[in-house]
Amino acid sequence: MELLFLGLRGWQLIIVVLAIVLLFGANKIPDLMRNLGRGVHSFRQGVEDAKAEINKEVKKATDIDTDAKQ
């Protein structure tokens, strides 16, 4: 069973990792990953906030419809 990551197999993945190390340097990679993690966390928080806002508007609209029917 071959390792398949983003369409890359074994030696191709190793070459990509080595190129990244050469371009950014071993010291910068942890900072890049940390910033990427923060960005993903921020994006997920934004999605959750948007869902909460939409649900709040839907609840408000259903409450108004319920009050109008009574």
PDB file of N, CA, C and O in Angstrom, chain B, residues numbered from 101:
ATOM      1  N   MET B 101       0.850  -1.184   0.000  1.00  0.00           N
ATOM      2  CA  MET B 101       0.000   0.000   0.000  1.00  0.00           C
ATOM      3  C   MET B 101       0.891   1.241   0.000  1.00  0.00           C
ATOM      4  O   MET B 101       1.741   1.405   0.876  1.00  0.00           O
ATOM      5  N   GLU B 102       0.695   2.087  -0.960  1.00  0.00           N
ATOM      6  CA  GLU B 102       1.541   3.267  -1.092  1.00  0.00           C
ATOM      7  C   GLU B 102       0.942   4.454  -0.346  1.00  0.00           C
ATOM      8  O   GLU B 102      -0.276   4.628  -0.293  1.00  0.00           O
ATOM      9  N   LEU B 103       1.819   5.258   0.224  1.00  0.00           N
ATOM     10  CA  LEU B 103       1.396   6.474   0.887  1.00  0.00           C
ATOM     11  C   LEU B 103       1.009   7.492  -0.172  1.00  0.00           C
ATOM     12  O   LEU B 103       1.789   7.794  -1.075  1.00  0.00           O
ATOM     13  N   LEU B 104      -0.193   8.011  -0.051  1.00  0.00           N
ATOM     14  CA  LEU B 104      -0.674   8.975  -1.038  1.00  0.00           C
ATOM     15  C   LEU B 104      -1.121  10.227  -0.296  1.00  0.00           C
ATOM     16  O   LEU B 104      -2.096  10.190   0.455  1.00  0.00           O
ATOM     17  N   PHE B 105      -0.418  11.328  -0.501  1.00  0.00           N
ATOM     18  CA  PHE B 105      -0.730  12.596   0.157  1.00  0.00           C
ATOM     19  C   PHE B 105      -0.706  13.683  -0.899  1.00  0.00           C
ATOM     20  O   PHE B 105       0.346  13.995  -1.458  1.00  0.00           O
ATOM     21  N   LEU B 106      -1.862  14.257  -1.169  1.00  0.00           N
ATOM     22  CA  LEU B 106      -2.009  15.292  -2.186  1.00  0.00           C
ATOM     23  C   LEU B 106      -1.525  14.809  -3.551  1.00  0.00           C
ATOM     24  O   LEU B 106      -0.971  15.579  -4.336  1.00  0.00           O
ATOM     25  N   GLY B 107      -1.741  13.537  -3.816  1.00  0.00           N
ATOM     26  CA  GLY B 107      -1.330  12.988  -5.101  1.00  0.00           C
ATOM     27  C   GLY B 107       0.155  12.706  -5.199  1.00  0.00           C
ATOM     28  O   GLY B 107       0.648  12.371  -6.276  1.00  0.00           O
ATOM     29  N   LEU B 108       0.884  12.835  -4.088  1.00  0.00           N
ATOM     30  CA  LEU B 108       2.332  12.599  -4.089  1.00  0.00           C
ATOM     31  C   LEU B 108       2.630  11.254  -3.449  1.00  0.00           C
ATOM     32  O   LEU B 108       1.981  10.861  -2.480  1.00  0.00           O
ATOM     33  N   ARG B 109       3.593  10.567  -3.983  1.00  0.00           N
ATOM     34  CA  ARG B 109       4.020   9.288  -3.427  1.00  0.00           C
ATOM     35  C   ARG B 109       5.418   9.447  -2.839  1.00  0.00           C
ATOM     36  O   ARG B 109       6.147  10.375  -3.190  1.00  0.00           O
ATOM     37  N   GLY B 110       5.776   8.548  -1.957  1.00  0.00           N
ATOM     38  CA  GLY B 110       7.056   8.463  -1.258  1.00  0.00           C
ATOM     39  C   GLY B 110       8.114   9.484  -1.570  1.00  0.00           C
ATOM     40  O   GLY B 110       8.201  10.508  -0.892  1.00  0.00           O
ATOM     41  N   TRP B 111       8.931   9.234  -2.590  1.00  0.00           N
ATOM     42  CA  TRP B 111      10.082  10.087  -2.870  1.00  0.00           C
ATOM     43  C   TRP B 111       9.670  11.483  -3.312  1.00  0.00           C
ATOM     44  O   TRP B 111      10.401  12.442  -3.065  1.00  0.00           O
ATOM     45  N   GLN B 112       8.511  11.621  -3.962  1.00  0.00           N
ATOM     46  CA  GLN B 112       8.041  12.951  -4.377  1.00  0.00           C
ATOM     47  C   GLN B 112       7.723  13.800  -3.145  1.00  0.00           C
ATOM     48  O   GLN B 112       8.031  14.991  -3.111  1.00  0.00           O
ATOM     49  N   LEU B 113       7.112  13.191  -2.143  1.00  0.00           N
ATOM     50  CA  LEU B 113       6.799  13.897  -0.907  1.00  0.00           C
ATOM     51  C   LEU B 113       8.079  14.312  -0.189  1.00  0.00           C
ATOM     52  O   LEU B 113       8.150  15.412   0.359  1.00  0.00           O
ATOM     53  N   ILE B 114       9.083  13.449  -0.187  1.00  0.00           N
ATOM     54  CA  ILE B 114      10.371  13.773   0.436  1.00  0.00           C
ATOM     55  C   ILE B 114      11.019  14.964  -0.264  1.00  0.00           C
ATOM     56  O   ILE B 114      11.565  15.844   0.401  1.00  0.00           O
ATOM     57  N   ILE B 115      10.968  15.005  -1.573  1.00  0.00           N
ATOM     58  CA  ILE B 115      11.549  16.119  -2.328  1.00  0.00           C
ATOM     59  C   ILE B 115      10.819  17.422  -2.008  1.00  0.00           C
ATOM     60  O   ILE B 115      11.458  18.464  -1.856  1.00  0.00           O
ATOM     61  N   VAL B 116       9.499  17.379  -1.904  1.00  0.00           N
ATOM     62  CA  VAL B 116       8.731  18.582  -1.563  1.00  0.00           C
ATOM     63  C   VAL B 116       9.098  19.073  -0.172  1.00  0.00           C
ATOM     64  O   VAL B 116       9.288  20.273   0.030  1.00  0.00           O
ATOM     65  N   VAL B 117       9.199  18.161   0.793  1.00  0.00           N
ATOM     66  CA  VAL B 117       9.571  18.551   2.161  1.00  0.00           C
ATOM     67  C   VAL B 117      10.971  19.156   2.187  1.00  0.00           C
ATOM     68  O   VAL B 117      11.190  20.172   2.848  1.00  0.00           O
ATOM     69  N   LEU B 118      11.914  18.551   1.481  1.00  0.00           N
ATOM     70  CA  LEU B 118      13.270  19.108   1.422  1.00  0.00           C
ATOM     71  C   LEU B 118      13.291  20.485   0.773  1.00  0.00           C
ATOM     72  O   LEU B 118      14.022  21.367   1.222  1.00  0.00           O
ATOM     73  N   ALA B 119      12.497  20.681  -0.281  1.00  0.00           N
ATOM     74  CA  ALA B 119      12.432  21.991  -0.926  1.00  0.00           C
ATOM     75  C   ALA B 119      11.884  23.034   0.030  1.00  0.00           C
ATOM     76  O   ALA B 119      12.378  24.162   0.061  1.00  0.00           O
ATOM     77  N   ILE B 120      10.865  22.677   0.817  1.00  0.00           N
ATOM     78  CA  ILE B 120      10.307  23.615   1.794  1.00  0.00           C
ATOM     79  C   ILE B 120      11.352  23.974   2.841  1.00  0.00           C
ATOM     80  O   ILE B 120      11.482  25.139   3.215  1.00  0.00           O
ATOM     81  N   VAL B 121      12.093  22.987   3.313  1.00  0.00           N
ATOM     82  CA  VAL B 121      13.147  23.246   4.305  1.00  0.00           C
ATOM     83  C   VAL B 121      14.209  24.161   3.730  1.00  0.00           C
ATOM     84  O   VAL B 121      14.680  25.071   4.411  1.00  0.00           O
ATOM     85  N   LEU B 122      14.589  23.932   2.486  1.00  0.00           N
ATOM     86  CA  LEU B 122      15.606  24.781   1.858  1.00  0.00           C
ATOM     87  C   LEU B 122      15.104  26.201   1.633  1.00  0.00           C
ATOM     88  O   LEU B 122      15.857  27.160   1.803  1.00  0.00           O
ATOM     89  N   LEU B 123      13.836  26.342   1.253  1.00  0.00           N
ATOM     90  CA  LEU B 123      13.296  27.675   0.990  1.00  0.00           C
ATOM     91  C   LEU B 123      13.103  28.495   2.264  1.00  0.00           C
ATOM     92  O   LEU B 123      13.453  29.674   2.307  1.00  0.00           O
ATOM     93  N   PHE B 124      12.558  27.880   3.280  1.00  0.00           N
ATOM     94  CA  PHE B 124      12.200  28.634   4.481  1.00  0.00           C
ATOM     95  C   PHE B 124      13.189  28.462   5.616  1.00  0.00           C
ATOM     96  O   PHE B 124      13.213  29.284   6.532  1.00  0.00           O
ATOM     97  N   GLY B 125      13.980  27.451   5.584  1.00  0.00           N
ATOM     98  CA  GLY B 125      14.912  27.186   6.673  1.00  0.00           C
ATOM     99  C   GLY B 125      14.210  26.443   7.793  1.00  0.00           C
ATOM    100  O   GLY B 125      13.020  26.643   8.037  1.00  0.00           O
ATOM    101  N   ALA B 126      14.948  25.594   8.464  1.00  0.00           N
ATOM    102  CA  ALA B 126      14.380  24.756   9.518  1.00  0.00           C
ATOM    103  C   ALA B 126      13.845  25.584  10.684  1.00  0.00           C
ATOM    104  O   ALA B 126      12.908  25.161  11.360  1.00  0.00           O
ATOM    105  N   ASN B 127      14.424  26.752  10.926  1.00  0.00           N
ATOM    106  CA  ASN B 127      13.986  27.581  12.054  1.00  0.00           C
ATOM    107  C   ASN B 127      12.643  28.254  11.806  1.00  0.00           C
ATOM    108  O   ASN B 127      11.914  28.534  12.758  1.00  0.00           O
ATOM    109  N   LYS B 128      12.302  28.519  10.561  1.00  0.00           N
ATOM    110  CA  LYS B 128      11.067  29.229  10.238  1.00  0.00           C
ATOM    111  C   LYS B 128       9.850  28.312  10.139  1.00  0.00           C
ATOM    112  O   LYS B 128       8.717  28.780  10.258  1.00  0.00           O
ATOM    113  N   ILE B 129      10.065  27.030   9.926  1.00  0.00           N
ATOM    114  CA  ILE B 129       8.947  26.108   9.717  1.00  0.00           C
ATOM    115  C   ILE B 129       8.010  26.048  10.934  1.00  0.00           C
ATOM    116  O   ILE B 129       6.796  26.086  10.738  1.00  0.00           O
ATOM    117  N   PRO B 130       8.506  25.956  12.180  1.00  0.00           N
ATOM    118  CA  PRO B 130       7.568  25.958  13.318  1.00  0.00           C
ATOM    119  C   PRO B 130       6.722  27.234  13.376  1.00  0.00           C
ATOM    120  O   PRO B 130       5.539  27.178  13.710  1.00  0.00           O
ATOM    121  N   ASP B 131       7.323  28.378  13.052  1.00  0.00           N
ATOM    122  CA  ASP B 131       6.566  29.630  13.031  1.00  0.00           C
ATOM    123  C   ASP B 131       5.496  29.606  11.953  1.00  0.00           C
ATOM    124  O   ASP B 131       4.376  30.068  12.173  1.00  0.00           O
ATOM    125  N   LEU B 132       5.839  29.069  10.785  1.00  0.00           N
ATOM    126  CA  LEU B 132       4.864  28.963   9.699  1.00  0.00           C
ATOM    127  C   LEU B 132       3.700  28.069  10.100  1.00  0.00           C
ATOM    128  O   LEU B 132       2.543  28.408   9.850  1.00  0.00           O
ATOM    129  N   MET B 133       3.992  26.942  10.712  1.00  0.00           N
ATOM    130  CA  MET B 133       2.943  26.009  11.124  1.00  0.00           C
ATOM    131  C   MET B 133       2.081  26.615  12.229  1.00  0.00           C
ATOM    132  O   MET B 133       0.864  26.429  12.239  1.00  0.00           O
ATOM    133  N   ARG B 134       2.705  27.339  13.158  1.00  0.00           N
ATOM    134  CA  ARG B 134       1.961  27.982  14.239  1.00  0.00           C
ATOM    135  C   ARG B 134       1.007  29.035  13.668  1.00  0.00           C
ATOM    136  O   ARG B 134      -0.153  29.115  14.073  1.00  0.00           O
ATOM    137  N   ASN B 135       1.500  29.831  12.736  1.00  0.00           N
ATOM    138  CA  ASN B 135       0.649  30.842  12.114  1.00  0.00           C
ATOM    139  C   ASN B 135      -0.458  30.206  11.281  1.00  0.00           C
ATOM    140  O   ASN B 135      -1.575  30.721  11.237  1.00  0.00           O
ATOM    141  N   LEU B 136      -0.157  29.102  10.628  1.00  0.00           N
ATOM    142  CA  LEU B 136      -1.185  28.386   9.876  1.00  0.00           C
ATOM    143  C   LEU B 136      -2.263  27.864  10.823  1.00  0.00           C
ATOM    144  O   LEU B 136      -3.452  27.959  10.521  1.00  0.00           O
ATOM    145  N   GLY B 137      -1.860  27.322  11.951  1.00  0.00           N
ATOM    146  CA  GLY B 137      -2.818  26.839  12.951  1.00  0.00           C
ATOM    147  C   GLY B 137      -3.690  27.959  13.482  1.00  0.00           C
ATOM    148  O   GLY B 137      -4.896  27.783  13.656  1.00  0.00           O
ATOM    149  N   ARG B 138      -3.087  29.108  13.739  1.00  0.00           N
ATOM    150  CA  ARG B 138      -3.869  30.262  14.209  1.00  0.00           C
ATOM    151  C   ARG B 138      -4.864  30.718  13.149  1.00  0.00           C
ATOM    152  O   ARG B 138      -5.994  31.090  13.465  1.00  0.00           O
ATOM    153  N   GLY B 139      -4.438  30.687  11.894  1.00  0.00           N
ATOM    154  CA  GLY B 139      -5.334  31.073  10.809  1.00  0.00           C
ATOM    155  C   GLY B 139      -6.513  30.125  10.684  1.00  0.00           C
ATOM    156  O   GLY B 139      -7.649  30.559  10.492  1.00  0.00           O
ATOM    157  N   VAL B 140      -6.244  28.830  10.793  1.00  0.00           N
ATOM    158  CA  VAL B 140      -7.325  27.837  10.728  1.00  0.00           C
ATOM    159  C   VAL B 140      -8.270  28.018  11.908  1.00  0.00           C
ATOM    160  O   VAL B 140      -9.488  27.951  11.742  1.00  0.00           O
ATOM    161  N   HIS B 141      -7.721  28.246  13.099  1.00  0.00           N
ATOM    162  CA  HIS B 141      -8.559  28.463  14.279  1.00  0.00           C
ATOM    163  C   HIS B 141      -9.434  29.700  14.106  1.00  0.00           C
ATOM    164  O   HIS B 141     -10.621  29.679  14.430  1.00  0.00           O
ATOM    165  N   SER B 142      -8.848  30.766  13.598  1.00  0.00           N
ATOM    166  CA  SER B 142      -9.593  31.996  13.369  1.00  0.00           C
ATOM    167  C   SER B 142     -10.699  31.783  12.338  1.00  0.00           C
ATOM    168  O   SER B 142     -11.807  32.292  12.505  1.00  0.00           O
ATOM    169  N   PHE B 143     -10.409  31.039  11.283  1.00  0.00           N
ATOM    170  CA  PHE B 143     -11.405  30.746  10.264  1.00  0.00           C
ATOM    171  C   PHE B 143     -12.561  29.943  10.852  1.00  0.00           C
ATOM    172  O   PHE B 143     -13.726  30.252  10.604  1.00  0.00           O
ATOM    173  N   ARG B 144     -12.235  28.909  11.633  1.00  0.00           N
ATOM    174  CA  ARG B 144     -13.287  28.090  12.258  1.00  0.00           C
ATOM    175  C   ARG B 144     -14.131  28.919  13.213  1.00  0.00           C
ATOM    176  O   ARG B 144     -15.349  28.753  13.266  1.00  0.00           O
ATOM    177  N   GLN B 145     -13.497  29.809  13.967  1.00  0.00           N
ATOM    178  CA  GLN B 145     -14.245  30.674  14.887  1.00  0.00           C
ATOM    179  C   GLN B 145     -15.182  31.586  14.108  1.00  0.00           C
ATOM    180  O   GLN B 145     -16.314  31.817  14.533  1.00  0.00           O
ATOM    181  N   GLY B 146     -14.724  32.106  12.976  1.00  0.00           N
ATOM    182  CA  GLY B 146     -15.573  32.937  12.131  1.00  0.00           C
ATOM    183  C   GLY B 146     -16.763  32.176  11.587  1.00  0.00           C
ATOM    184  O   GLY B 146     -17.869  32.711  11.518  1.00  0.00           O
ATOM    185  N   VAL B 147     -16.540  30.925  11.198  1.00  0.00           N
ATOM    186  CA  VAL B 147     -17.642  30.091  10.701  1.00  0.00           C
ATOM    187  C   VAL B 147     -18.660  29.847  11.818  1.00  0.00           C
ATOM    188  O   VAL B 147     -19.866  29.936  11.590  1.00  0.00           O
ATOM    189  N   GLU B 148     -18.178  29.543  13.012  1.00  0.00           N
ATOM    190  CA  GLU B 148     -19.082  29.319  14.144  1.00  0.00           C
ATOM    191  C   GLU B 148     -19.868  30.588  14.470  1.00  0.00           C
ATOM    192  O   GLU B 148     -21.064  30.515  14.754  1.00  0.00           O
ATOM    193  N   ASP B 149     -19.212  31.746  14.434  1.00  0.00           N
ATOM    194  CA  ASP B 149     -19.909  33.008  14.690  1.00  0.00           C
ATOM    195  C   ASP B 149     -20.977  33.268  13.636  1.00  0.00           C
ATOM    196  O   ASP B 149     -22.071  33.733  13.957  1.00  0.00           O
ATOM    197  N   ALA B 150     -20.662  32.968  12.381  1.00  0.00           N
ATOM    198  CA  ALA B 150     -21.635  33.159  11.305  1.00  0.00           C
ATOM    199  C   ALA B 150     -22.824  32.232  11.483  1.00  0.00           C
ATOM    200  O   ALA B 150     -23.966  32.647  11.288  1.00  0.00           O
ATOM    201  N   LYS B 151     -22.568  30.970  11.856  1.00  0.00           N
ATOM    202  CA  LYS B 151     -23.666  30.028  12.100  1.00  0.00           C
ATOM    203  C   LYS B 151     -24.552  30.515  13.240  1.00  0.00           C
ATOM    204  O   LYS B 151     -25.778  30.451  13.149  1.00  0.00           O
ATOM    205  N   ALA B 152     -23.935  30.999  14.305  1.00  0.00           N
ATOM    206  CA  ALA B 152     -24.705  31.497  15.452  1.00  0.00           C
ATOM    207  C   ALA B 152     -25.563  32.689  15.047  1.00  0.00           C
ATOM    208  O   ALA B 152     -26.715  32.795  15.469  1.00  0.00           O
ATOM    209  N   GLU B 153     -25.018  33.577  14.241  1.00  0.00           N
ATOM    210  CA  GLU B 153     -25.763  34.752  13.789  1.00  0.00           C
ATOM    211  C   GLU B 153     -26.945  34.342  12.907  1.00  0.00           C
ATOM    212  O   GLU B 153     -28.043  34.880  13.045  1.00  0.00           O
ATOM    213  N   ILE B 154     -26.719  33.400  12.014  1.00  0.00           N
ATOM    214  CA  ILE B 154     -27.800  32.926  11.137  1.00  0.00           C
ATOM    215  C   ILE B 154     -28.877  32.254  11.968  1.00  0.00           C
ATOM    216  O   ILE B 154     -30.065  32.500  11.757  1.00  0.00           O
ATOM    217  N   ASN B 155     -28.477  31.399  12.918  1.00  0.00           N
ATOM    218  CA  ASN B 155     -29.456  30.715  13.762  1.00  0.00           C
ATOM    219  C   ASN B 155     -30.246  31.708  14.600  1.00  0.00           C
ATOM    220  O   ASN B 155     -31.436  31.512  14.845  1.00  0.00           O
ATOM    221  N   LYS B 156     -29.581  32.783  15.043  1.00  0.00           N
ATOM    222  CA  LYS B 156     -30.271  33.806  15.835  1.00  0.00           C
ATOM    223  C   LYS B 156     -31.327  34.507  14.985  1.00  0.00           C
ATOM    224  O   LYS B 156     -32.434  34.765  15.459  1.00  0.00           O
ATOM    225  N   GLU B 157     -30.995  34.814  13.743  1.00  0.00           N
ATOM    226  CA  GLU B 157     -31.948  35.462  12.843  1.00  0.00           C
ATOM    227  C   GLU B 157     -33.105  34.532  12.505  1.00  0.00           C
ATOM    228  O   GLU B 157     -34.252  34.975  12.441  1.00  0.00           O
ATOM    229  N   VAL B 158     -32.825  33.255  12.289  1.00  0.00           N
ATOM    230  CA  VAL B 158     -33.881  32.289  11.985  1.00  0.00           C
ATOM    231  C   VAL B 158     -34.800  32.140  13.182  1.00  0.00           C
ATOM    232  O   VAL B 158     -36.019  32.083  13.018  1.00  0.00           O
ATOM    233  N   LYS B 159     -34.245  32.076  14.379  1.00  0.00           N
ATOM    234  CA  LYS B 159     -35.060  31.953  15.590  1.00  0.00           C
ATOM    235  C   LYS B 159     -35.936  33.183  15.770  1.00  0.00           C
ATOM    236  O   LYS B 159     -37.105  33.074  16.141  1.00  0.00           O
ATOM    237  N   LYS B 160     -35.361  34.362  15.505  1.00  0.00           N
ATOM    238  CA  LYS B 160     -36.127  35.593  15.630  1.00  0.00           C
ATOM    239  C   LYS B 160     -37.289  35.595  14.628  1.00  0.00           C
ATOM    240  O   LYS B 160     -38.403  35.990  14.970  1.00  0.00           O
ATOM    241  N   ALA B 161     -37.030  35.157  13.403  1.00  0.00           N
ATOM    242  CA  ALA B 161     -38.069  35.125  12.371  1.00  0.00           C
ATOM    243  C   ALA B 161     -39.160  34.120  12.725  1.00  0.00           C
ATOM    244  O   ALA B 161     -40.340  34.394  12.504  1.00  0.00           O
ATOM    245  N   THR B 162     -38.791  32.968  13.267  1.00  0.00           N
ATOM    246  CA  THR B 162     -39.807  31.974  13.643  1.00  0.00           C
ATOM    247  C   THR B 162     -40.607  32.443  14.845  1.00  0.00           C
ATOM    248  O   THR B 162     -41.796  32.140  14.950  1.00  0.00           O
ATOM    249  N   ASP B 163     -39.978  33.174  15.750  1.00  0.00           N
ATOM    250  CA  ASP B 163     -40.708  33.734  16.893  1.00  0.00           C
ATOM    251  C   ASP B 163     -41.727  34.768  16.432  1.00  0.00           C
ATOM    252  O   ASP B 163     -42.841  34.818  16.953  1.00  0.00           O
ATOM    253  N   ILE B 164     -41.353  35.587  15.464  1.00  0.00           N
ATOM    254  CA  ILE B 164     -42.270  36.604  14.934  1.00  0.00           C
ATOM    255  C   ILE B 164     -43.435  35.917  14.229  1.00  0.00           C
ATOM    256  O   ILE B 164     -44.577  36.350  14.377  1.00  0.00           O
ATOM    257  N   ASP B 165     -43.172  34.853  13.463  1.00  0.00           N
ATOM    258  CA  ASP B 165     -44.235  34.112  12.777  1.00  0.00           C
ATOM    259  C   ASP B 165     -45.169  33.463  13.788  1.00  0.00           C
ATOM    260  O   ASP B 165     -46.385  33.462  13.597  1.00  0.00           O
ATOM    261  N   THR B 166     -44.624  32.921  14.841  1.00  0.00           N
ATOM    262  CA  THR B 166     -45.434  32.276  15.884  1.00  0.00           C
ATOM    263  C   THR B 166     -46.319  33.305  16.581  1.00  0.00           C
ATOM    264  O   THR B 166     -47.493  33.038  16.840  1.00  0.00           O
ATOM    265  N   ASP B 167     -45.768  34.475  16.885  1.00  0.00           N
ATOM    266  CA  ASP B 167     -46.539  35.534  17.542  1.00  0.00           C
ATOM    267  C   ASP B 167     -47.648  36.051  16.612  1.00  0.00           C
ATOM    268  O   ASP B 167     -48.741  36.373  17.080  1.00  0.00           O
ATOM    269  N   ALA B 168     -47.382  36.133  15.326  1.00  0.00           N
ATOM    270  CA  ALA B 168     -48.364  36.642  14.373  1.00  0.00           C
ATOM    271  C   ALA B 168     -49.534  35.673  14.220  1.00  0.00           C
ATOM    272  O   ALA B 168     -50.661  36.107  13.980  1.00  0.00           O
ATOM    273  N   LYS B 169     -49.288  34.375  14.353  1.00  0.00           N
ATOM    274  CA  LYS B 169     -50.341  33.374  14.211  1.00  0.00           C
ATOM    275  C   LYS B 169     -51.256  33.324  15.423  1.00  0.00           C
ATOM    276  O   LYS B 169     -52.389  32.853  15.322  1.00  0.00           O
ATOM    277  N   GLN B 170     -50.791  33.791  16.542  1.00  0.00           N
ATOM    278  CA  GLN B 170     -51.601  33.702  17.763  1.00  0.00           C
ATOM    279  C   GLN B 170     -52.576  34.808  17.859  1.00  0.00           C
ATOM    280  O   GLN B 170     -53.334  34.880  18.826  1.00  0.00           O
TER     281      GLN B 170
END
